[in-house]
Amino acid sequence: MTTWLAWGFFAVVAGAVGVGTGLWAHCGLSYQLAVDSFLVTDAVLALVFAGCGVPVAWRRPGNPVGWLLLGGGAAHAGTVAALGLLALGLGEGWAEPTLRALVTVALACWPLGLRLFIPLALLLFPTGRLPAPHWRPVAWGTAAAGVLFWMWCVTTPHPYAVGGPVGYLRVLSWPPLEPHRTQIDLAGIFVPMLVDLAALVLRYRSGGERLRRQLLWLMLAVLCALPWWPLGMSAAGLQVLVVTQPLAMAVGILRPELFDIEWVVSRALLYLALSLGVIGVYTGVVLFVDRVLLGSFHLGGAALVAVGVAVAFHPVRGVLQRLIDRLLYGDRGDPVRALDRLGARLRTEAGLDGLLLVVRDALRLPYAAFRLGGRAVAASGTAGSGCVVVPLPDPGTDQAELVVGTRRGQARLGAEDLRTLKVLVVPLAVAVRATVLSEELRASRERLVSAREEERRRLRRDLHDGLGPTLTGLAFTADAARNLVRAEPASAEHLLDQLRGHATGAIEEIRRLVEGLRPPALDESGLVVALTRQAERLSHRVAGAPLAITIDAPAALPRLPAAVEVAAYRIAAEALTNAARHSHADHALVRLRVDDSLRLDVTDNGGPPTTPWRPGVGLTTMAERAAELAGWCRAEPGPEGGRVSAELPLRRDVPDAQTQL
């Protein structure tokens, strides 16, 4: 439905323009007279406004910008049709009231398009909504200015160049302003345009990457028309230049990534500022020197002034280029400033998302992300079609990369962008590494808490299911023995024997629980003695030849952290248990070495495995114990037998860790 409505609207506009221009040609009137009567101007504006409004209303029917453009085209088409009928009426001698009505319609239509529909479309561009609720006064002010301009236009006392009477609303004109009508007409067109340009700059500074690209198209259109006003271009020509605005709005809404609009706008701003500056300075200097020399300033002097102005503006060009590039491309031309901004963000303890936002703002990029091992760990913005991968120079981070998206319309980043990124990746790598370590520490703490809670759950289960019933049975048996001690001494004695057996079992259960928490031998005699006692227990196999176990350790081990002692004991005990149960070895060796870390090696002579070797739960537990202390543990078969190696760092600056339950 909206498609047919949009195209129907355009057909009406095109038909009205065709009727007006056809009647004009039918009357044999000249092209110059059509220009002087603004027929050409209004016809061009009507077709361009409607032609740009159709695709926007068709593709984005919910966006009022397209319908406002169509309304602007219809307004100018109404003026064209009225002028064509006016020419026909003048040629055929129509009555004056009819001619005055046509003039009034012609005067009343076009201001609605140029100073009401189009300014409102500029405010709503590109989303179809005001940027914020506090912009509503601006919208109402724009509408009020459009109404005032409409009243000013319809009260003109001057007839059209084609001839005929003035409009009916001539009586509302204010005579004191009539001598300045031309200037007021130009100001009514371009002063609001300056306001719109200022609004665009404000929205550009606070908008996202896509919004900025869309606004740059409109800013380019305003720049195309604005410089001609002080150079004395006619009002008709200036109005025709306004057609760049609906073209820019259509492209900005439908195809904002058509090409590198930032580069185009930056060069347009640069050369516009340089041109206006050169003209202004040259004119001022020539007038001043001519006044000083009392009119004797000649052509050679003017040439010298021109050369001087050109030389003086050469460094100015560099300054302007840097300012404009900073506005459009951020700090890519000033890596030190970008690095300073990154350092300021790092001092605020911003996360990875905050750092990526600094990178995007510094280079005006649409997307940035950190990847570790090919997996994105943080991202900011929306990824486009092109991305550039910059490795982070941090050997401690596995395949750390900074991924940035290219600007829309650019196939790749420029040399200045890459140079700035190379400066930023060094502190970014440190920040990423610190963040990764922080996450690993957090995960480690979570694992420790989980392990502590699991240990507490195990203790509760063992006490409740094992020791609890045993102690309850002791209490019942003691009560029964007391009841029978006088009546049936023999039965009471039997119950006391059971009571002693249960008590012995409870003591063994308590020893088992204590052993599970931390072997008492570690505190009583040290790691070497504890391993020696464990070796004695494992040397007597239930079935099969005995296993001779040798402990090779320094004569006096230094004081080890409690956590390292427990981990080394558990790893060695598990390795010896596996050798005793699953191998045919008759000898095993436990070797301990200490420097900056505790090195543990457990080997046996059981020969190569006869079946494919696969690590089980015990070996996984050994590796986890070592990893908890930032160490490592590896188990592998060899030609002579199994081998388990582990290395546990010794952090002598950290107090001994005690098991907390």
C-alpha positions in Angstrom: 0.0 0.0 0.0 2.8 2.5 0.9 4.6 1.6 -2.3 1.7 2.6 -4.4 1.0 5.6 -2.3 4.6 6.9 -2.7 4.7 6.3 -6.4 1.2 7.8 -6.8 2.4 10.9 -4.9 5.4 11.2 -7.3 3.1 10.8 -10.3 1.0 13.7 -9.1 4.1 15.8 -8.6 5.5 14.9 -12.0 2.1 15.5 -13.6 1.7 19.0 -12.1 5.3 19.9 -13.2 4.5 18.6 -16.7 1.2 20.6 -16.9 2.9 23.8 -15.7 6.0 23.6 -18.0 3.8 22.4 -20.9 1.4 25.3 -20.6 4.4 27.7 -20.4 5.8 26.2 -23.6 2.4 26.3 -25.2 2.2 30.0 -24.6 5.5 30.5 -26.4 7.3 32.1 -23.5 11.1 32.1 -23.3 13.4 30.1 -21.1 14.9 33.2 -19.6 11.5 34.4 -18.6 10.8 31.0 -17.0 14.1 31.4 -15.0 13.1 35.0 -13.9 9.7 33.7 -12.9 11.3 30.9 -10.8 9.4 28.3 -12.9 12.7 26.4 -13.7 13.8 26.6 -10.0 10.5 25.3 -8.7 10.3 22.6 -11.4 13.8 21.3 -10.5 13.1 21.4 -6.8 9.7 19.6 -7.2 11.2 16.8 -9.2 14.3 16.3 -7.1 12.4 16.5 -3.8 9.8 14.0 -5.0 12.4 11.8 -6.7 14.4 11.5 -3.5 11.3 11.1 -1.3 10.0 8.1 -3.3 12.8 5.6 -2.6 12.9 6.7 1.1 9.1 6.4 1.6 9.2 3.1 -0.4 12.1 1.4 1.5 11.5 3.1 4.8 7.7 3.7 5.0 7.8 4.3 8.7 10.4 7.1 8.4 8.6 10.5 7.9 11.6 12.0 6.1 10.5 10.4 2.8 7.0 11.7 3.1 8.2 15.2 4.0 10.4 15.2 0.9 7.4 14.2 -1.2 5.4 17.0 0.5 8.1 19.4 -0.4 8.0 18.2 -4.0 4.2 18.6 -4.1 4.5 22.2 -2.7 6.9 23.3 -5.5 4.9 21.4 -8.1 1.8 23.4 -7.0 3.7 26.6 -7.8 4.8 25.3 -11.2 1.2 24.4 -12.1 -0.1 27.7 -10.9 2.6 29.6 -13.0 1.7 27.6 -16.1 -2.0 28.4 -15.6 -1.1 32.1 -15.0 0.8 32.2 -18.3 -2.2 30.7 -20.0 -4.6 33.1 -18.4 -2.5 36.1 -19.3 -2.4 34.9 -22.9 -6.1 34.3 -23.1 -7.2 37.3 -21.1 -8.7 35.7 -18.0 -10.4 37.8 -15.4 -8.2 39.6 -12.9 -9.7 37.8 -9.8 -8.8 34.5 -11.3 -5.3 35.7 -12.1 -4.8 37.0 -8.6 -6.0 33.7 -7.2 -3.4 31.9 -9.3 -0.6 34.3 -8.1 -1.7 33.7 -4.5 -1.5 29.9 -4.9 1.9 30.2 -6.6 3.2 32.4 -3.8 1.7 30.2 -1.1 2.9 26.8 -2.2 6.7 26.9 -2.6 7.6 28.3 0.8 5.9 25.3 2.4 8.4 23.0 0.7 11.6 25.0 1.0 11.1 26.5 4.5 8.7 24.0 6.3 8.8 20.5 5.0 12.5 20.4 4.2 13.8 21.9 7.5 11.6 19.5 9.4 13.0 16.6 7.4 16.5 17.9 8.3 15.7 17.8 12.0 14.2 14.3 11.8 17.0 12.9 9.6 18.0 10.1 9.5 15.9 8.1 12.0 12.6 9.9 11.5 12.7 11.0 15.2 14.1 13.9 17.1 17.4 13.1 18.7 16.0 13.7 22.2 12.9 15.2 23.9 14.7 18.5 24.6 14.9 19.0 20.8 11.2 19.7 20.7 11.6 23.4 21.1 13.9 23.4 18.1 11.3 21.6 16.1 8.6 24.1 17.1 10.9 27.0 16.4 11.6 25.6 12.9 7.9 25.3 12.2 7.3 28.8 13.5 10.1 30.2 11.3 8.6 28.4 8.3 5.2 30.0 9.0 6.8 33.4 9.3 8.7 33.0 6.1 5.5 31.8 4.4 3.7 34.9 5.5 6.6 37.0 4.2 6.5 35.4 0.8 2.8 35.6 0.2 2.7 39.3 1.0 5.1 40.4 -1.6 4.0 43.5 -3.6 5.9 42.5 -6.7 4.3 40.6 -9.5 5.9 37.7 -11.2 8.3 38.5 -14.2 5.7 36.9 -16.5 3.3 39.7 -15.6 -0.1 39.8 -14.1 -1.4 41.2 -10.8 -0.2 40.7 -7.3 -1.7 38.2 -4.9 -4.6 38.7 -2.6 -2.5 38.8 0.5 -0.5 41.8 -0.6 -2.5 43.9 1.8 -0.7 42.2 4.8 2.8 43.4 3.7 4.9 45.8 5.9 6.2 48.7 3.7 9.3 49.6 5.8 10.8 46.1 5.1 10.1 46.1 1.3 13.5 47.8 0.3 15.3 44.9 2.0 13.1 42.1 0.6 15.9 40.4 -1.4 18.3 40.3 1.6 15.5 39.0 3.8 14.6 36.3 1.2 18.2 35.1 1.2 18.5 35.3 5.0 15.2 33.4 5.3 16.8 30.6 3.3 20.3 30.4 4.6 20.1 31.5 8.2 18.0 28.5 9.1 20.4 26.5 7.0 23.2 27.7 9.3 21.1 26.6 12.3 20.6 23.2 10.8 24.3 22.9 10.2 25.0 23.7 13.8 22.5 21.1 14.9 24.2 18.6 12.6 27.5 19.3 14.3 26.0 18.8 17.7 24.4 15.5 16.7 27.6 14.4 15.0 29.6 14.9 18.2 27.3 12.8 20.3 26.2 10.2 17.7 27.4 6.7 16.8 29.5 5.7 13.8 26.6 5.0 11.5 24.7 8.2 12.5 27.9 10.2 11.9 28.3 8.8 8.4 24.7 9.7 7.6 25.1 13.2 9.0 28.3 13.7 7.0 26.3 13.3 3.8 23.9 16.0 4.8 26.8 18.2 6.0 28.4 17.8 2.6 25.2 19.0 1.0 25.0 22.1 3.2 28.7 22.9 2.5 27.9 22.7 -1.3 25.3 25.5 -1.0 26.5 27.6 1.9 29.7 29.3 0.4 27.8 30.8 -2.6 25.7 33.1 -0.5 28.4 35.6 0.4 29.7 35.5 -3.2 26.6 37.1 -4.6 24.8 34.2 -6.3 21.2 34.8 -7.2 18.4 33.5 -5.1 17.2 31.2 -7.8 20.6 29.7 -8.2 20.9 29.2 -4.5 17.6 27.5 -4.3 18.6 25.1 -7.0 21.7 24.3 -5.0 19.4 23.2 -2.1 18.6 20.1 -4.2 21.8 18.6 -2.8 20.1 18.3 0.6 17.4 15.8 -0.4 19.9 13.9 -2.4 22.1 13.6 0.6 19.2 12.6 2.8 18.2 9.8 0.5 21.7 8.4 0.2 22.3 8.9 3.9 19.2 6.8 4.8 19.5 4.1 2.2 23.2 3.8 1.3 25.4 5.7 3.9 28.4 3.4 3.1 28.4 4.2 -0.6 32.0 5.5 -0.4 34.5 7.1 2.1 32.4 10.2 3.0 34.8 11.2 5.8 37.6 11.8 3.3 35.3 13.8 1.0 34.0 16.0 3.8 37.4 16.5 5.3 38.8 17.8 2.0 35.6 19.9 1.3 35.9 21.5 4.8 39.7 22.1 4.3 39.5 23.8 0.9 36.3 25.7 1.8 38.0 27.1 4.9 41.2 27.8 2.9 39.3 29.5 0.1 37.3 31.7 2.3 40.3 32.6 4.4 42.5 33.4 1.4 39.7 35.5 -0.2 39.0 37.4 3.0 42.7 38.0 3.9 43.6 39.0 0.3 40.6 41.4 0.0 41.4 43.0 3.4 45.1 43.4 2.7 44.5 44.9 -0.8 41.8 47.3 0.5 44.0 48.4 3.5 47.2 48.9 1.3 45.2 50.8 -1.3 43.7 53.1 1.4 47.2 53.7 2.8 48.7 54.4 -0.6 45.8 56.7 -1.5 44.7 54.7 -4.6 48.1 54.3 -6.2 48.2 50.5 -5.5 49.0 48.8 -8.8 48.8 45.3 -10.3 52.3 44.3 -9.3 51.5 45.1 -5.6 48.4 43.0 -5.8 50.5 40.1 -7.2 52.9 40.5 -4.3 50.1 40.4 -1.8 48.7 37.3 -3.4 52.1 35.5 -3.1 52.4 36.6 0.5 48.9 35.3 1.3 49.7 32.0 -0.4 52.9 31.6 1.5 51.3 32.5 4.8 48.5 30.1 4.3 50.7 27.1 3.7 51.3 26.4 7.4 47.6 27.3 8.0 46.6 24.5 5.7 48.5 21.9 7.8 46.9 23.2 11.0 43.4 23.1 9.4 44.0 19.6 8.0 44.9 18.3 11.5 41.9 19.9 13.1 39.5 18.5 10.5 41.1 15.1 10.5 40.8 15.0 14.3 37.1 15.8 14.0 36.5 13.1 11.4 39.2 10.5 12.1 40.0 11.0 15.7 43.6 10.9 16.9 45.1 8.9 14.2 47.4 11.7 13.3 48.5 12.2 16.9 49.5 8.8 18.4 50.8 10.5 21.6 47.4 12.0 22.3 45.7 8.7 21.7 48.1 7.0 24.0 47.5 9.6 26.7 43.7 9.0 26.4 44.3 5.3 26.7 46.4 5.8 29.8 43.7 8.0 31.4 41.2 5.2 30.8 43.6 2.6 32.3 44.0 4.7 35.4 40.2 4.5 35.9 40.4 0.7 36.0 38.2 0.4 33.0 37.4 -3.1 31.7 38.3 -4.4 28.3 35.1 -2.9 26.9 36.2 0.6 28.1 39.6 0.2 26.4 38.0 -0.9 23.1 35.8 2.2 23.3 38.9 4.4 23.6 40.4 2.7 20.5 37.2 3.3 18.5 36.9 6.9 19.6 40.6 7.6 19.0 40.4 6.4 15.4 36.6 6.8 14.7 36.3 3.1 14.0 33.0 1.2 13.9 34.2 -2.0 15.6 37.0 -3.2 17.9 37.4 -6.5 19.7 40.0 -8.5 21.7 40.6 -12.2 20.7 42.5 -14.8 22.7 43.2 -18.0 20.9 40.8 -17.1 18.2 37.9 -16.5 20.6 36.5 -13.0 21.2 36.7 -12.1 24.8 35.4 -8.5 24.5 33.9 -6.5 21.6 32.6 -2.9 21.1 30.5 -1.6 18.1 29.2 -3.4 15.1 31.5 -5.4 12.8 31.3 -4.5 9.1 32.5 -6.2 6.0 36.2 -5.5 6.5 38.4 -6.1 9.6 42.1 -5.7 10.4 43.9 -8.0 12.8 46.7 -6.6 14.9 48.7 -9.1 17.0 49.3 -8.0 20.6 53.0 -8.1 21.5 52.6 -10.1 24.7 54.4 -13.5 24.9 52.5 -14.3 28.0 49.1 -14.3 26.2 48.3 -17.1 23.9 47.5 -15.7 20.4 46.2 -12.4 21.7 44.9 -10.1 18.9 43.2 -6.7 18.5 40.6 -6.8 15.7 39.4 -3.5 14.4 36.7 -2.9 11.7 37.5 -0.6 8.7 35.3 2.4 8.2 32.5 2.0 5.8 33.5 2.9 2.3 37.1 2.0 3.1 38.6 -1.3 2.0 41.5 -1.0 4.5 42.9 1.2 7.1 45.4 4.0 6.2 49.1 4.1 7.1 48.3 6.7 9.9 45.7 4.4 11.4 48.1 1.4 11.5 50.9 3.6 12.9 48.6 4.7 15.8 47.5 1.1 16.4 51.1 -0.1 16.7 51.6 2.5 19.4 48.4 1.5 21.3 48.9 -2.3 21.1 51.7 -2.3 23.7 49.7 -0.9 26.7 46.6 -2.8 25.4 48.6 -6.1 25.5 49.6 -5.4 29.1 46.0 -4.5 30.0 44.6 -7.7 28.3 47.2 -9.8 30.1 46.4 -8.2 33.5 42.7 -8.8 32.8 43.2 -12.4 31.8 45.3 -13.0 34.9 42.6 -11.4 37.0 40.0 -13.6 35.5 42.2 -16.7 36.0 42.7 -15.6 39.7 38.9 -15.2 40.1 38.3 -18.6 38.5 41.0 -20.1 40.8 39.3 -18.6 43.8 36.0 -20.0 42.7 37.6 -23.4 42.4 39.2 -23.2 45.8 35.8 -22.2 47.3 34.1 -25.1 45.5 36.8 -27.5 46.6 36.5 -26.3 50.2 32.7 -26.7 50.1 33.1 -30.2 48.5 35.5 -31.1 51.3 33.1 -29.9 53.9 30.3 -31.9 52.3 32.5 -35.0 52.3 33.3 -34.5 55.9 29.7 -34.0 56.8 28.7 -37.2 54.9 31.5 -39.3 56.4 30.7 -38.0 59.9 27.0 -38.5 59.5 27.0 -41.8 57.6 30.1 -43.4 59.3 31.1 -42.0 62.6 27.6 -40.9 63.7 26.0 -44.4 63.6 29.1 -45.9 65.3 28.9 -43.5 68.2 25.1 -44.0 68.4 25.7 -47.7 68.6 28.2 -47.2 71.3 25.7 -45.2 73.4 23.0 -47.9 72.9 25.4 -50.7 73.8 26.6 -48.9 76.9 23.0 -48.5 78.0 22.2 -52.1 77.4 25.4 -53.3 79.4 24.4 -51.1 82.3 20.9 -52.6 82.4 22.3 -56.1 82.4 25.4 -55.7 84.6 23.6 -57.0 87.8 21.0 -59.4 86.4 23.1 -61.0 83.6 26.8 -60.3 84.2 27.8 -62.6 81.3 25.6 -60.8 78.8 26.8 -57.5 80.1 30.5 -58.6 79.6 29.7 -59.7 76.1 28.2 -56.3 75.3 31.2 -54.6 76.8 33.4 -56.5 74.4 31.3 -55.3 71.5 31.5 -51.8 72.9 35.3 -52.0 72.8 35.2 -53.2 69.2 32.9 -50.4 68.1 35.1 -47.9 69.9 38.2 -49.2 68.1 36.3 -48.8 64.8 35.4 -45.3 65.7 39.0 -44.5 66.4 40.0 -45.9 63.0 37.3 -43.9 61.3 38.6 -40.7 63.0 42.2 -41.5 61.9 41.0 -42.0 58.4 39.2 -38.7 58.3 42.3 -36.9 59.8 44.5 -38.7 57.2 42.2 -37.5 54.4 42.5 -33.9 55.6 46.3 -33.8 56.0 48.6 -36.8 56.8 49.8 -36.3 60.4 53.2 -37.6 59.4 53.8 -34.4 57.4 53.5 -32.3 60.5 55.2 -34.9 62.8 58.2 -35.9 60.7 58.1 -34.1 57.3 57.6 -35.0 53.7 60.4 -37.6 53.4 59.4 -39.6 56.4 55.7 -39.5 55.4 56.6 -40.8 51.9 58.8 -43.5 53.5 55.9 -44.7 55.7 53.5 -44.7 52.7 56.1 -46.7 50.7 56.3 -49.3 53.5 52.5 -49.8 53.4 52.4 -50.2 49.6 55.4 -52.5 49.4 53.3 -55.5 50.7 51.0 -56.4 47.8 47.9 -58.5 48.6 48.8 -60.9 45.8 52.0 -61.0 44.0 55.7 -60.1 44.5 56.6 -57.3 46.9 57.4 -53.9 45.5 60.7 -52.3 46.7 60.3 -48.6 46.9 63.3 -46.2 47.2 63.1 -42.6 48.4 65.8 -40.4 46.9 65.7 -37.0 48.6 68.2 -34.5 50.0 69.4 -35.1 53.5 67.6 -32.1 54.8 64.7 -30.5 52.9 64.1 -26.8 53.4 60.9 -25.8 55.1 58.2 -26.2 52.4 54.8 -24.5 52.2 52.1 -26.6 53.6 50.2 -26.7 50.4 53.3 -27.8 48.4 53.9 -30.6 51.0 50.4 -31.9 50.7 50.3 -31.8 46.9 53.7 -33.5 46.6 52.6 -36.2 49.1 49.3 -36.9 47.3 50.9 -37.0 43.9 53.6 -39.4 45.0 51.2 -41.6 46.9 48.8 -41.8 44.0 51.7 -42.6 41.6 53.0 -45.4 43.9 49.5 -46.8 44.4 49.1 -47.0 40.6 52.5 -48.7 40.3 51.6 -51.2 43.0 48.1 -52.0 41.6 48.5 -51.8 37.8 52.1 -52.7 37.0 54.3 -55.7 37.2 57.2 -53.7 38.6 59.3 -54.9 41.5 61.0 -51.6 42.1 59.9 -48.0 42.2 61.9 -44.8 42.8 60.7 -41.5 44.2 63.2 -38.7 43.6 62.8 -35.2 45.2 64.9 -32.1 44.2 64.5 -28.6 45.6 65.7 -25.3 44.2 63.2 -22.5 43.2 60.6 -25.3 43.0 60.0 -28.8 44.3 60.7 -31.3 41.6 59.2 -34.8 42.0 59.8 -37.9 39.8 58.2 -41.3 40.4 59.4 -44.1 38.1 59.0 -47.9 38.1 60.5 -50.8 36.1 57.2 -52.4 35.1 58.1 -52.3 31.4 56.0 -50.8 28.5 52.2 -51.2 28.8 50.6 -54.1 27.0 47.4 -52.2 26.3 46.8 -48.7 25.0 47.7 -46.3 27.8 44.9 -43.9 28.9 45.0 -41.5 31.9 42.4 -42.1 34.5 40.8 -40.2 37.3 43.8 -40.4 39.6 46.2 -38.9 37.0 43.7 -36.1 36.3 43.5 -35.4 40.1 47.3 -35.2 40.3 47.4 -32.7 37.4 44.8 -30.6 39.1 46.7 -30.5 42.4 49.8 -29.2 40.6 47.8 -26.6 38.6 46.3 -25.2 41.8 49.8 -24.2 42.9 50.7 -22.8 39.4 52.8 -26.0 38.7 52.5 -28.9 36.4 52.2 -32.7 36.5 52.7 -35.2 33.6 52.3 -38.9 33.5 53.5 -41.0 30.7 54.6 -44.6 29.9 58.2 -45.3 29.0 60.2 -48.2 27.7 61.2 -49.3 31.2 57.9 -48.5 33.0 55.7 -45.7 34.1 56.9 -42.2 34.9 55.2 -39.3 36.8 56.9 -35.9 36.9 55.7 -32.8 38.7 57.0 -29.4 39.5 55.6 -27.2 42.3 56.8 -23.6 42.6 58.0 -22.5 46.0 56.7 -19.0 46.9 58.9 -18.3 49.9 57.4 -14.7 50.2 54.0 -16.1 50.8 53.1 -17.5 54.3 52.3 -21.2 54.5 48.8 -21.9 53.4 46.8 -23.9 55.9 43.8 -25.9 55.1 40.7 -24.0 56.1 37.5 -25.9 56.8 
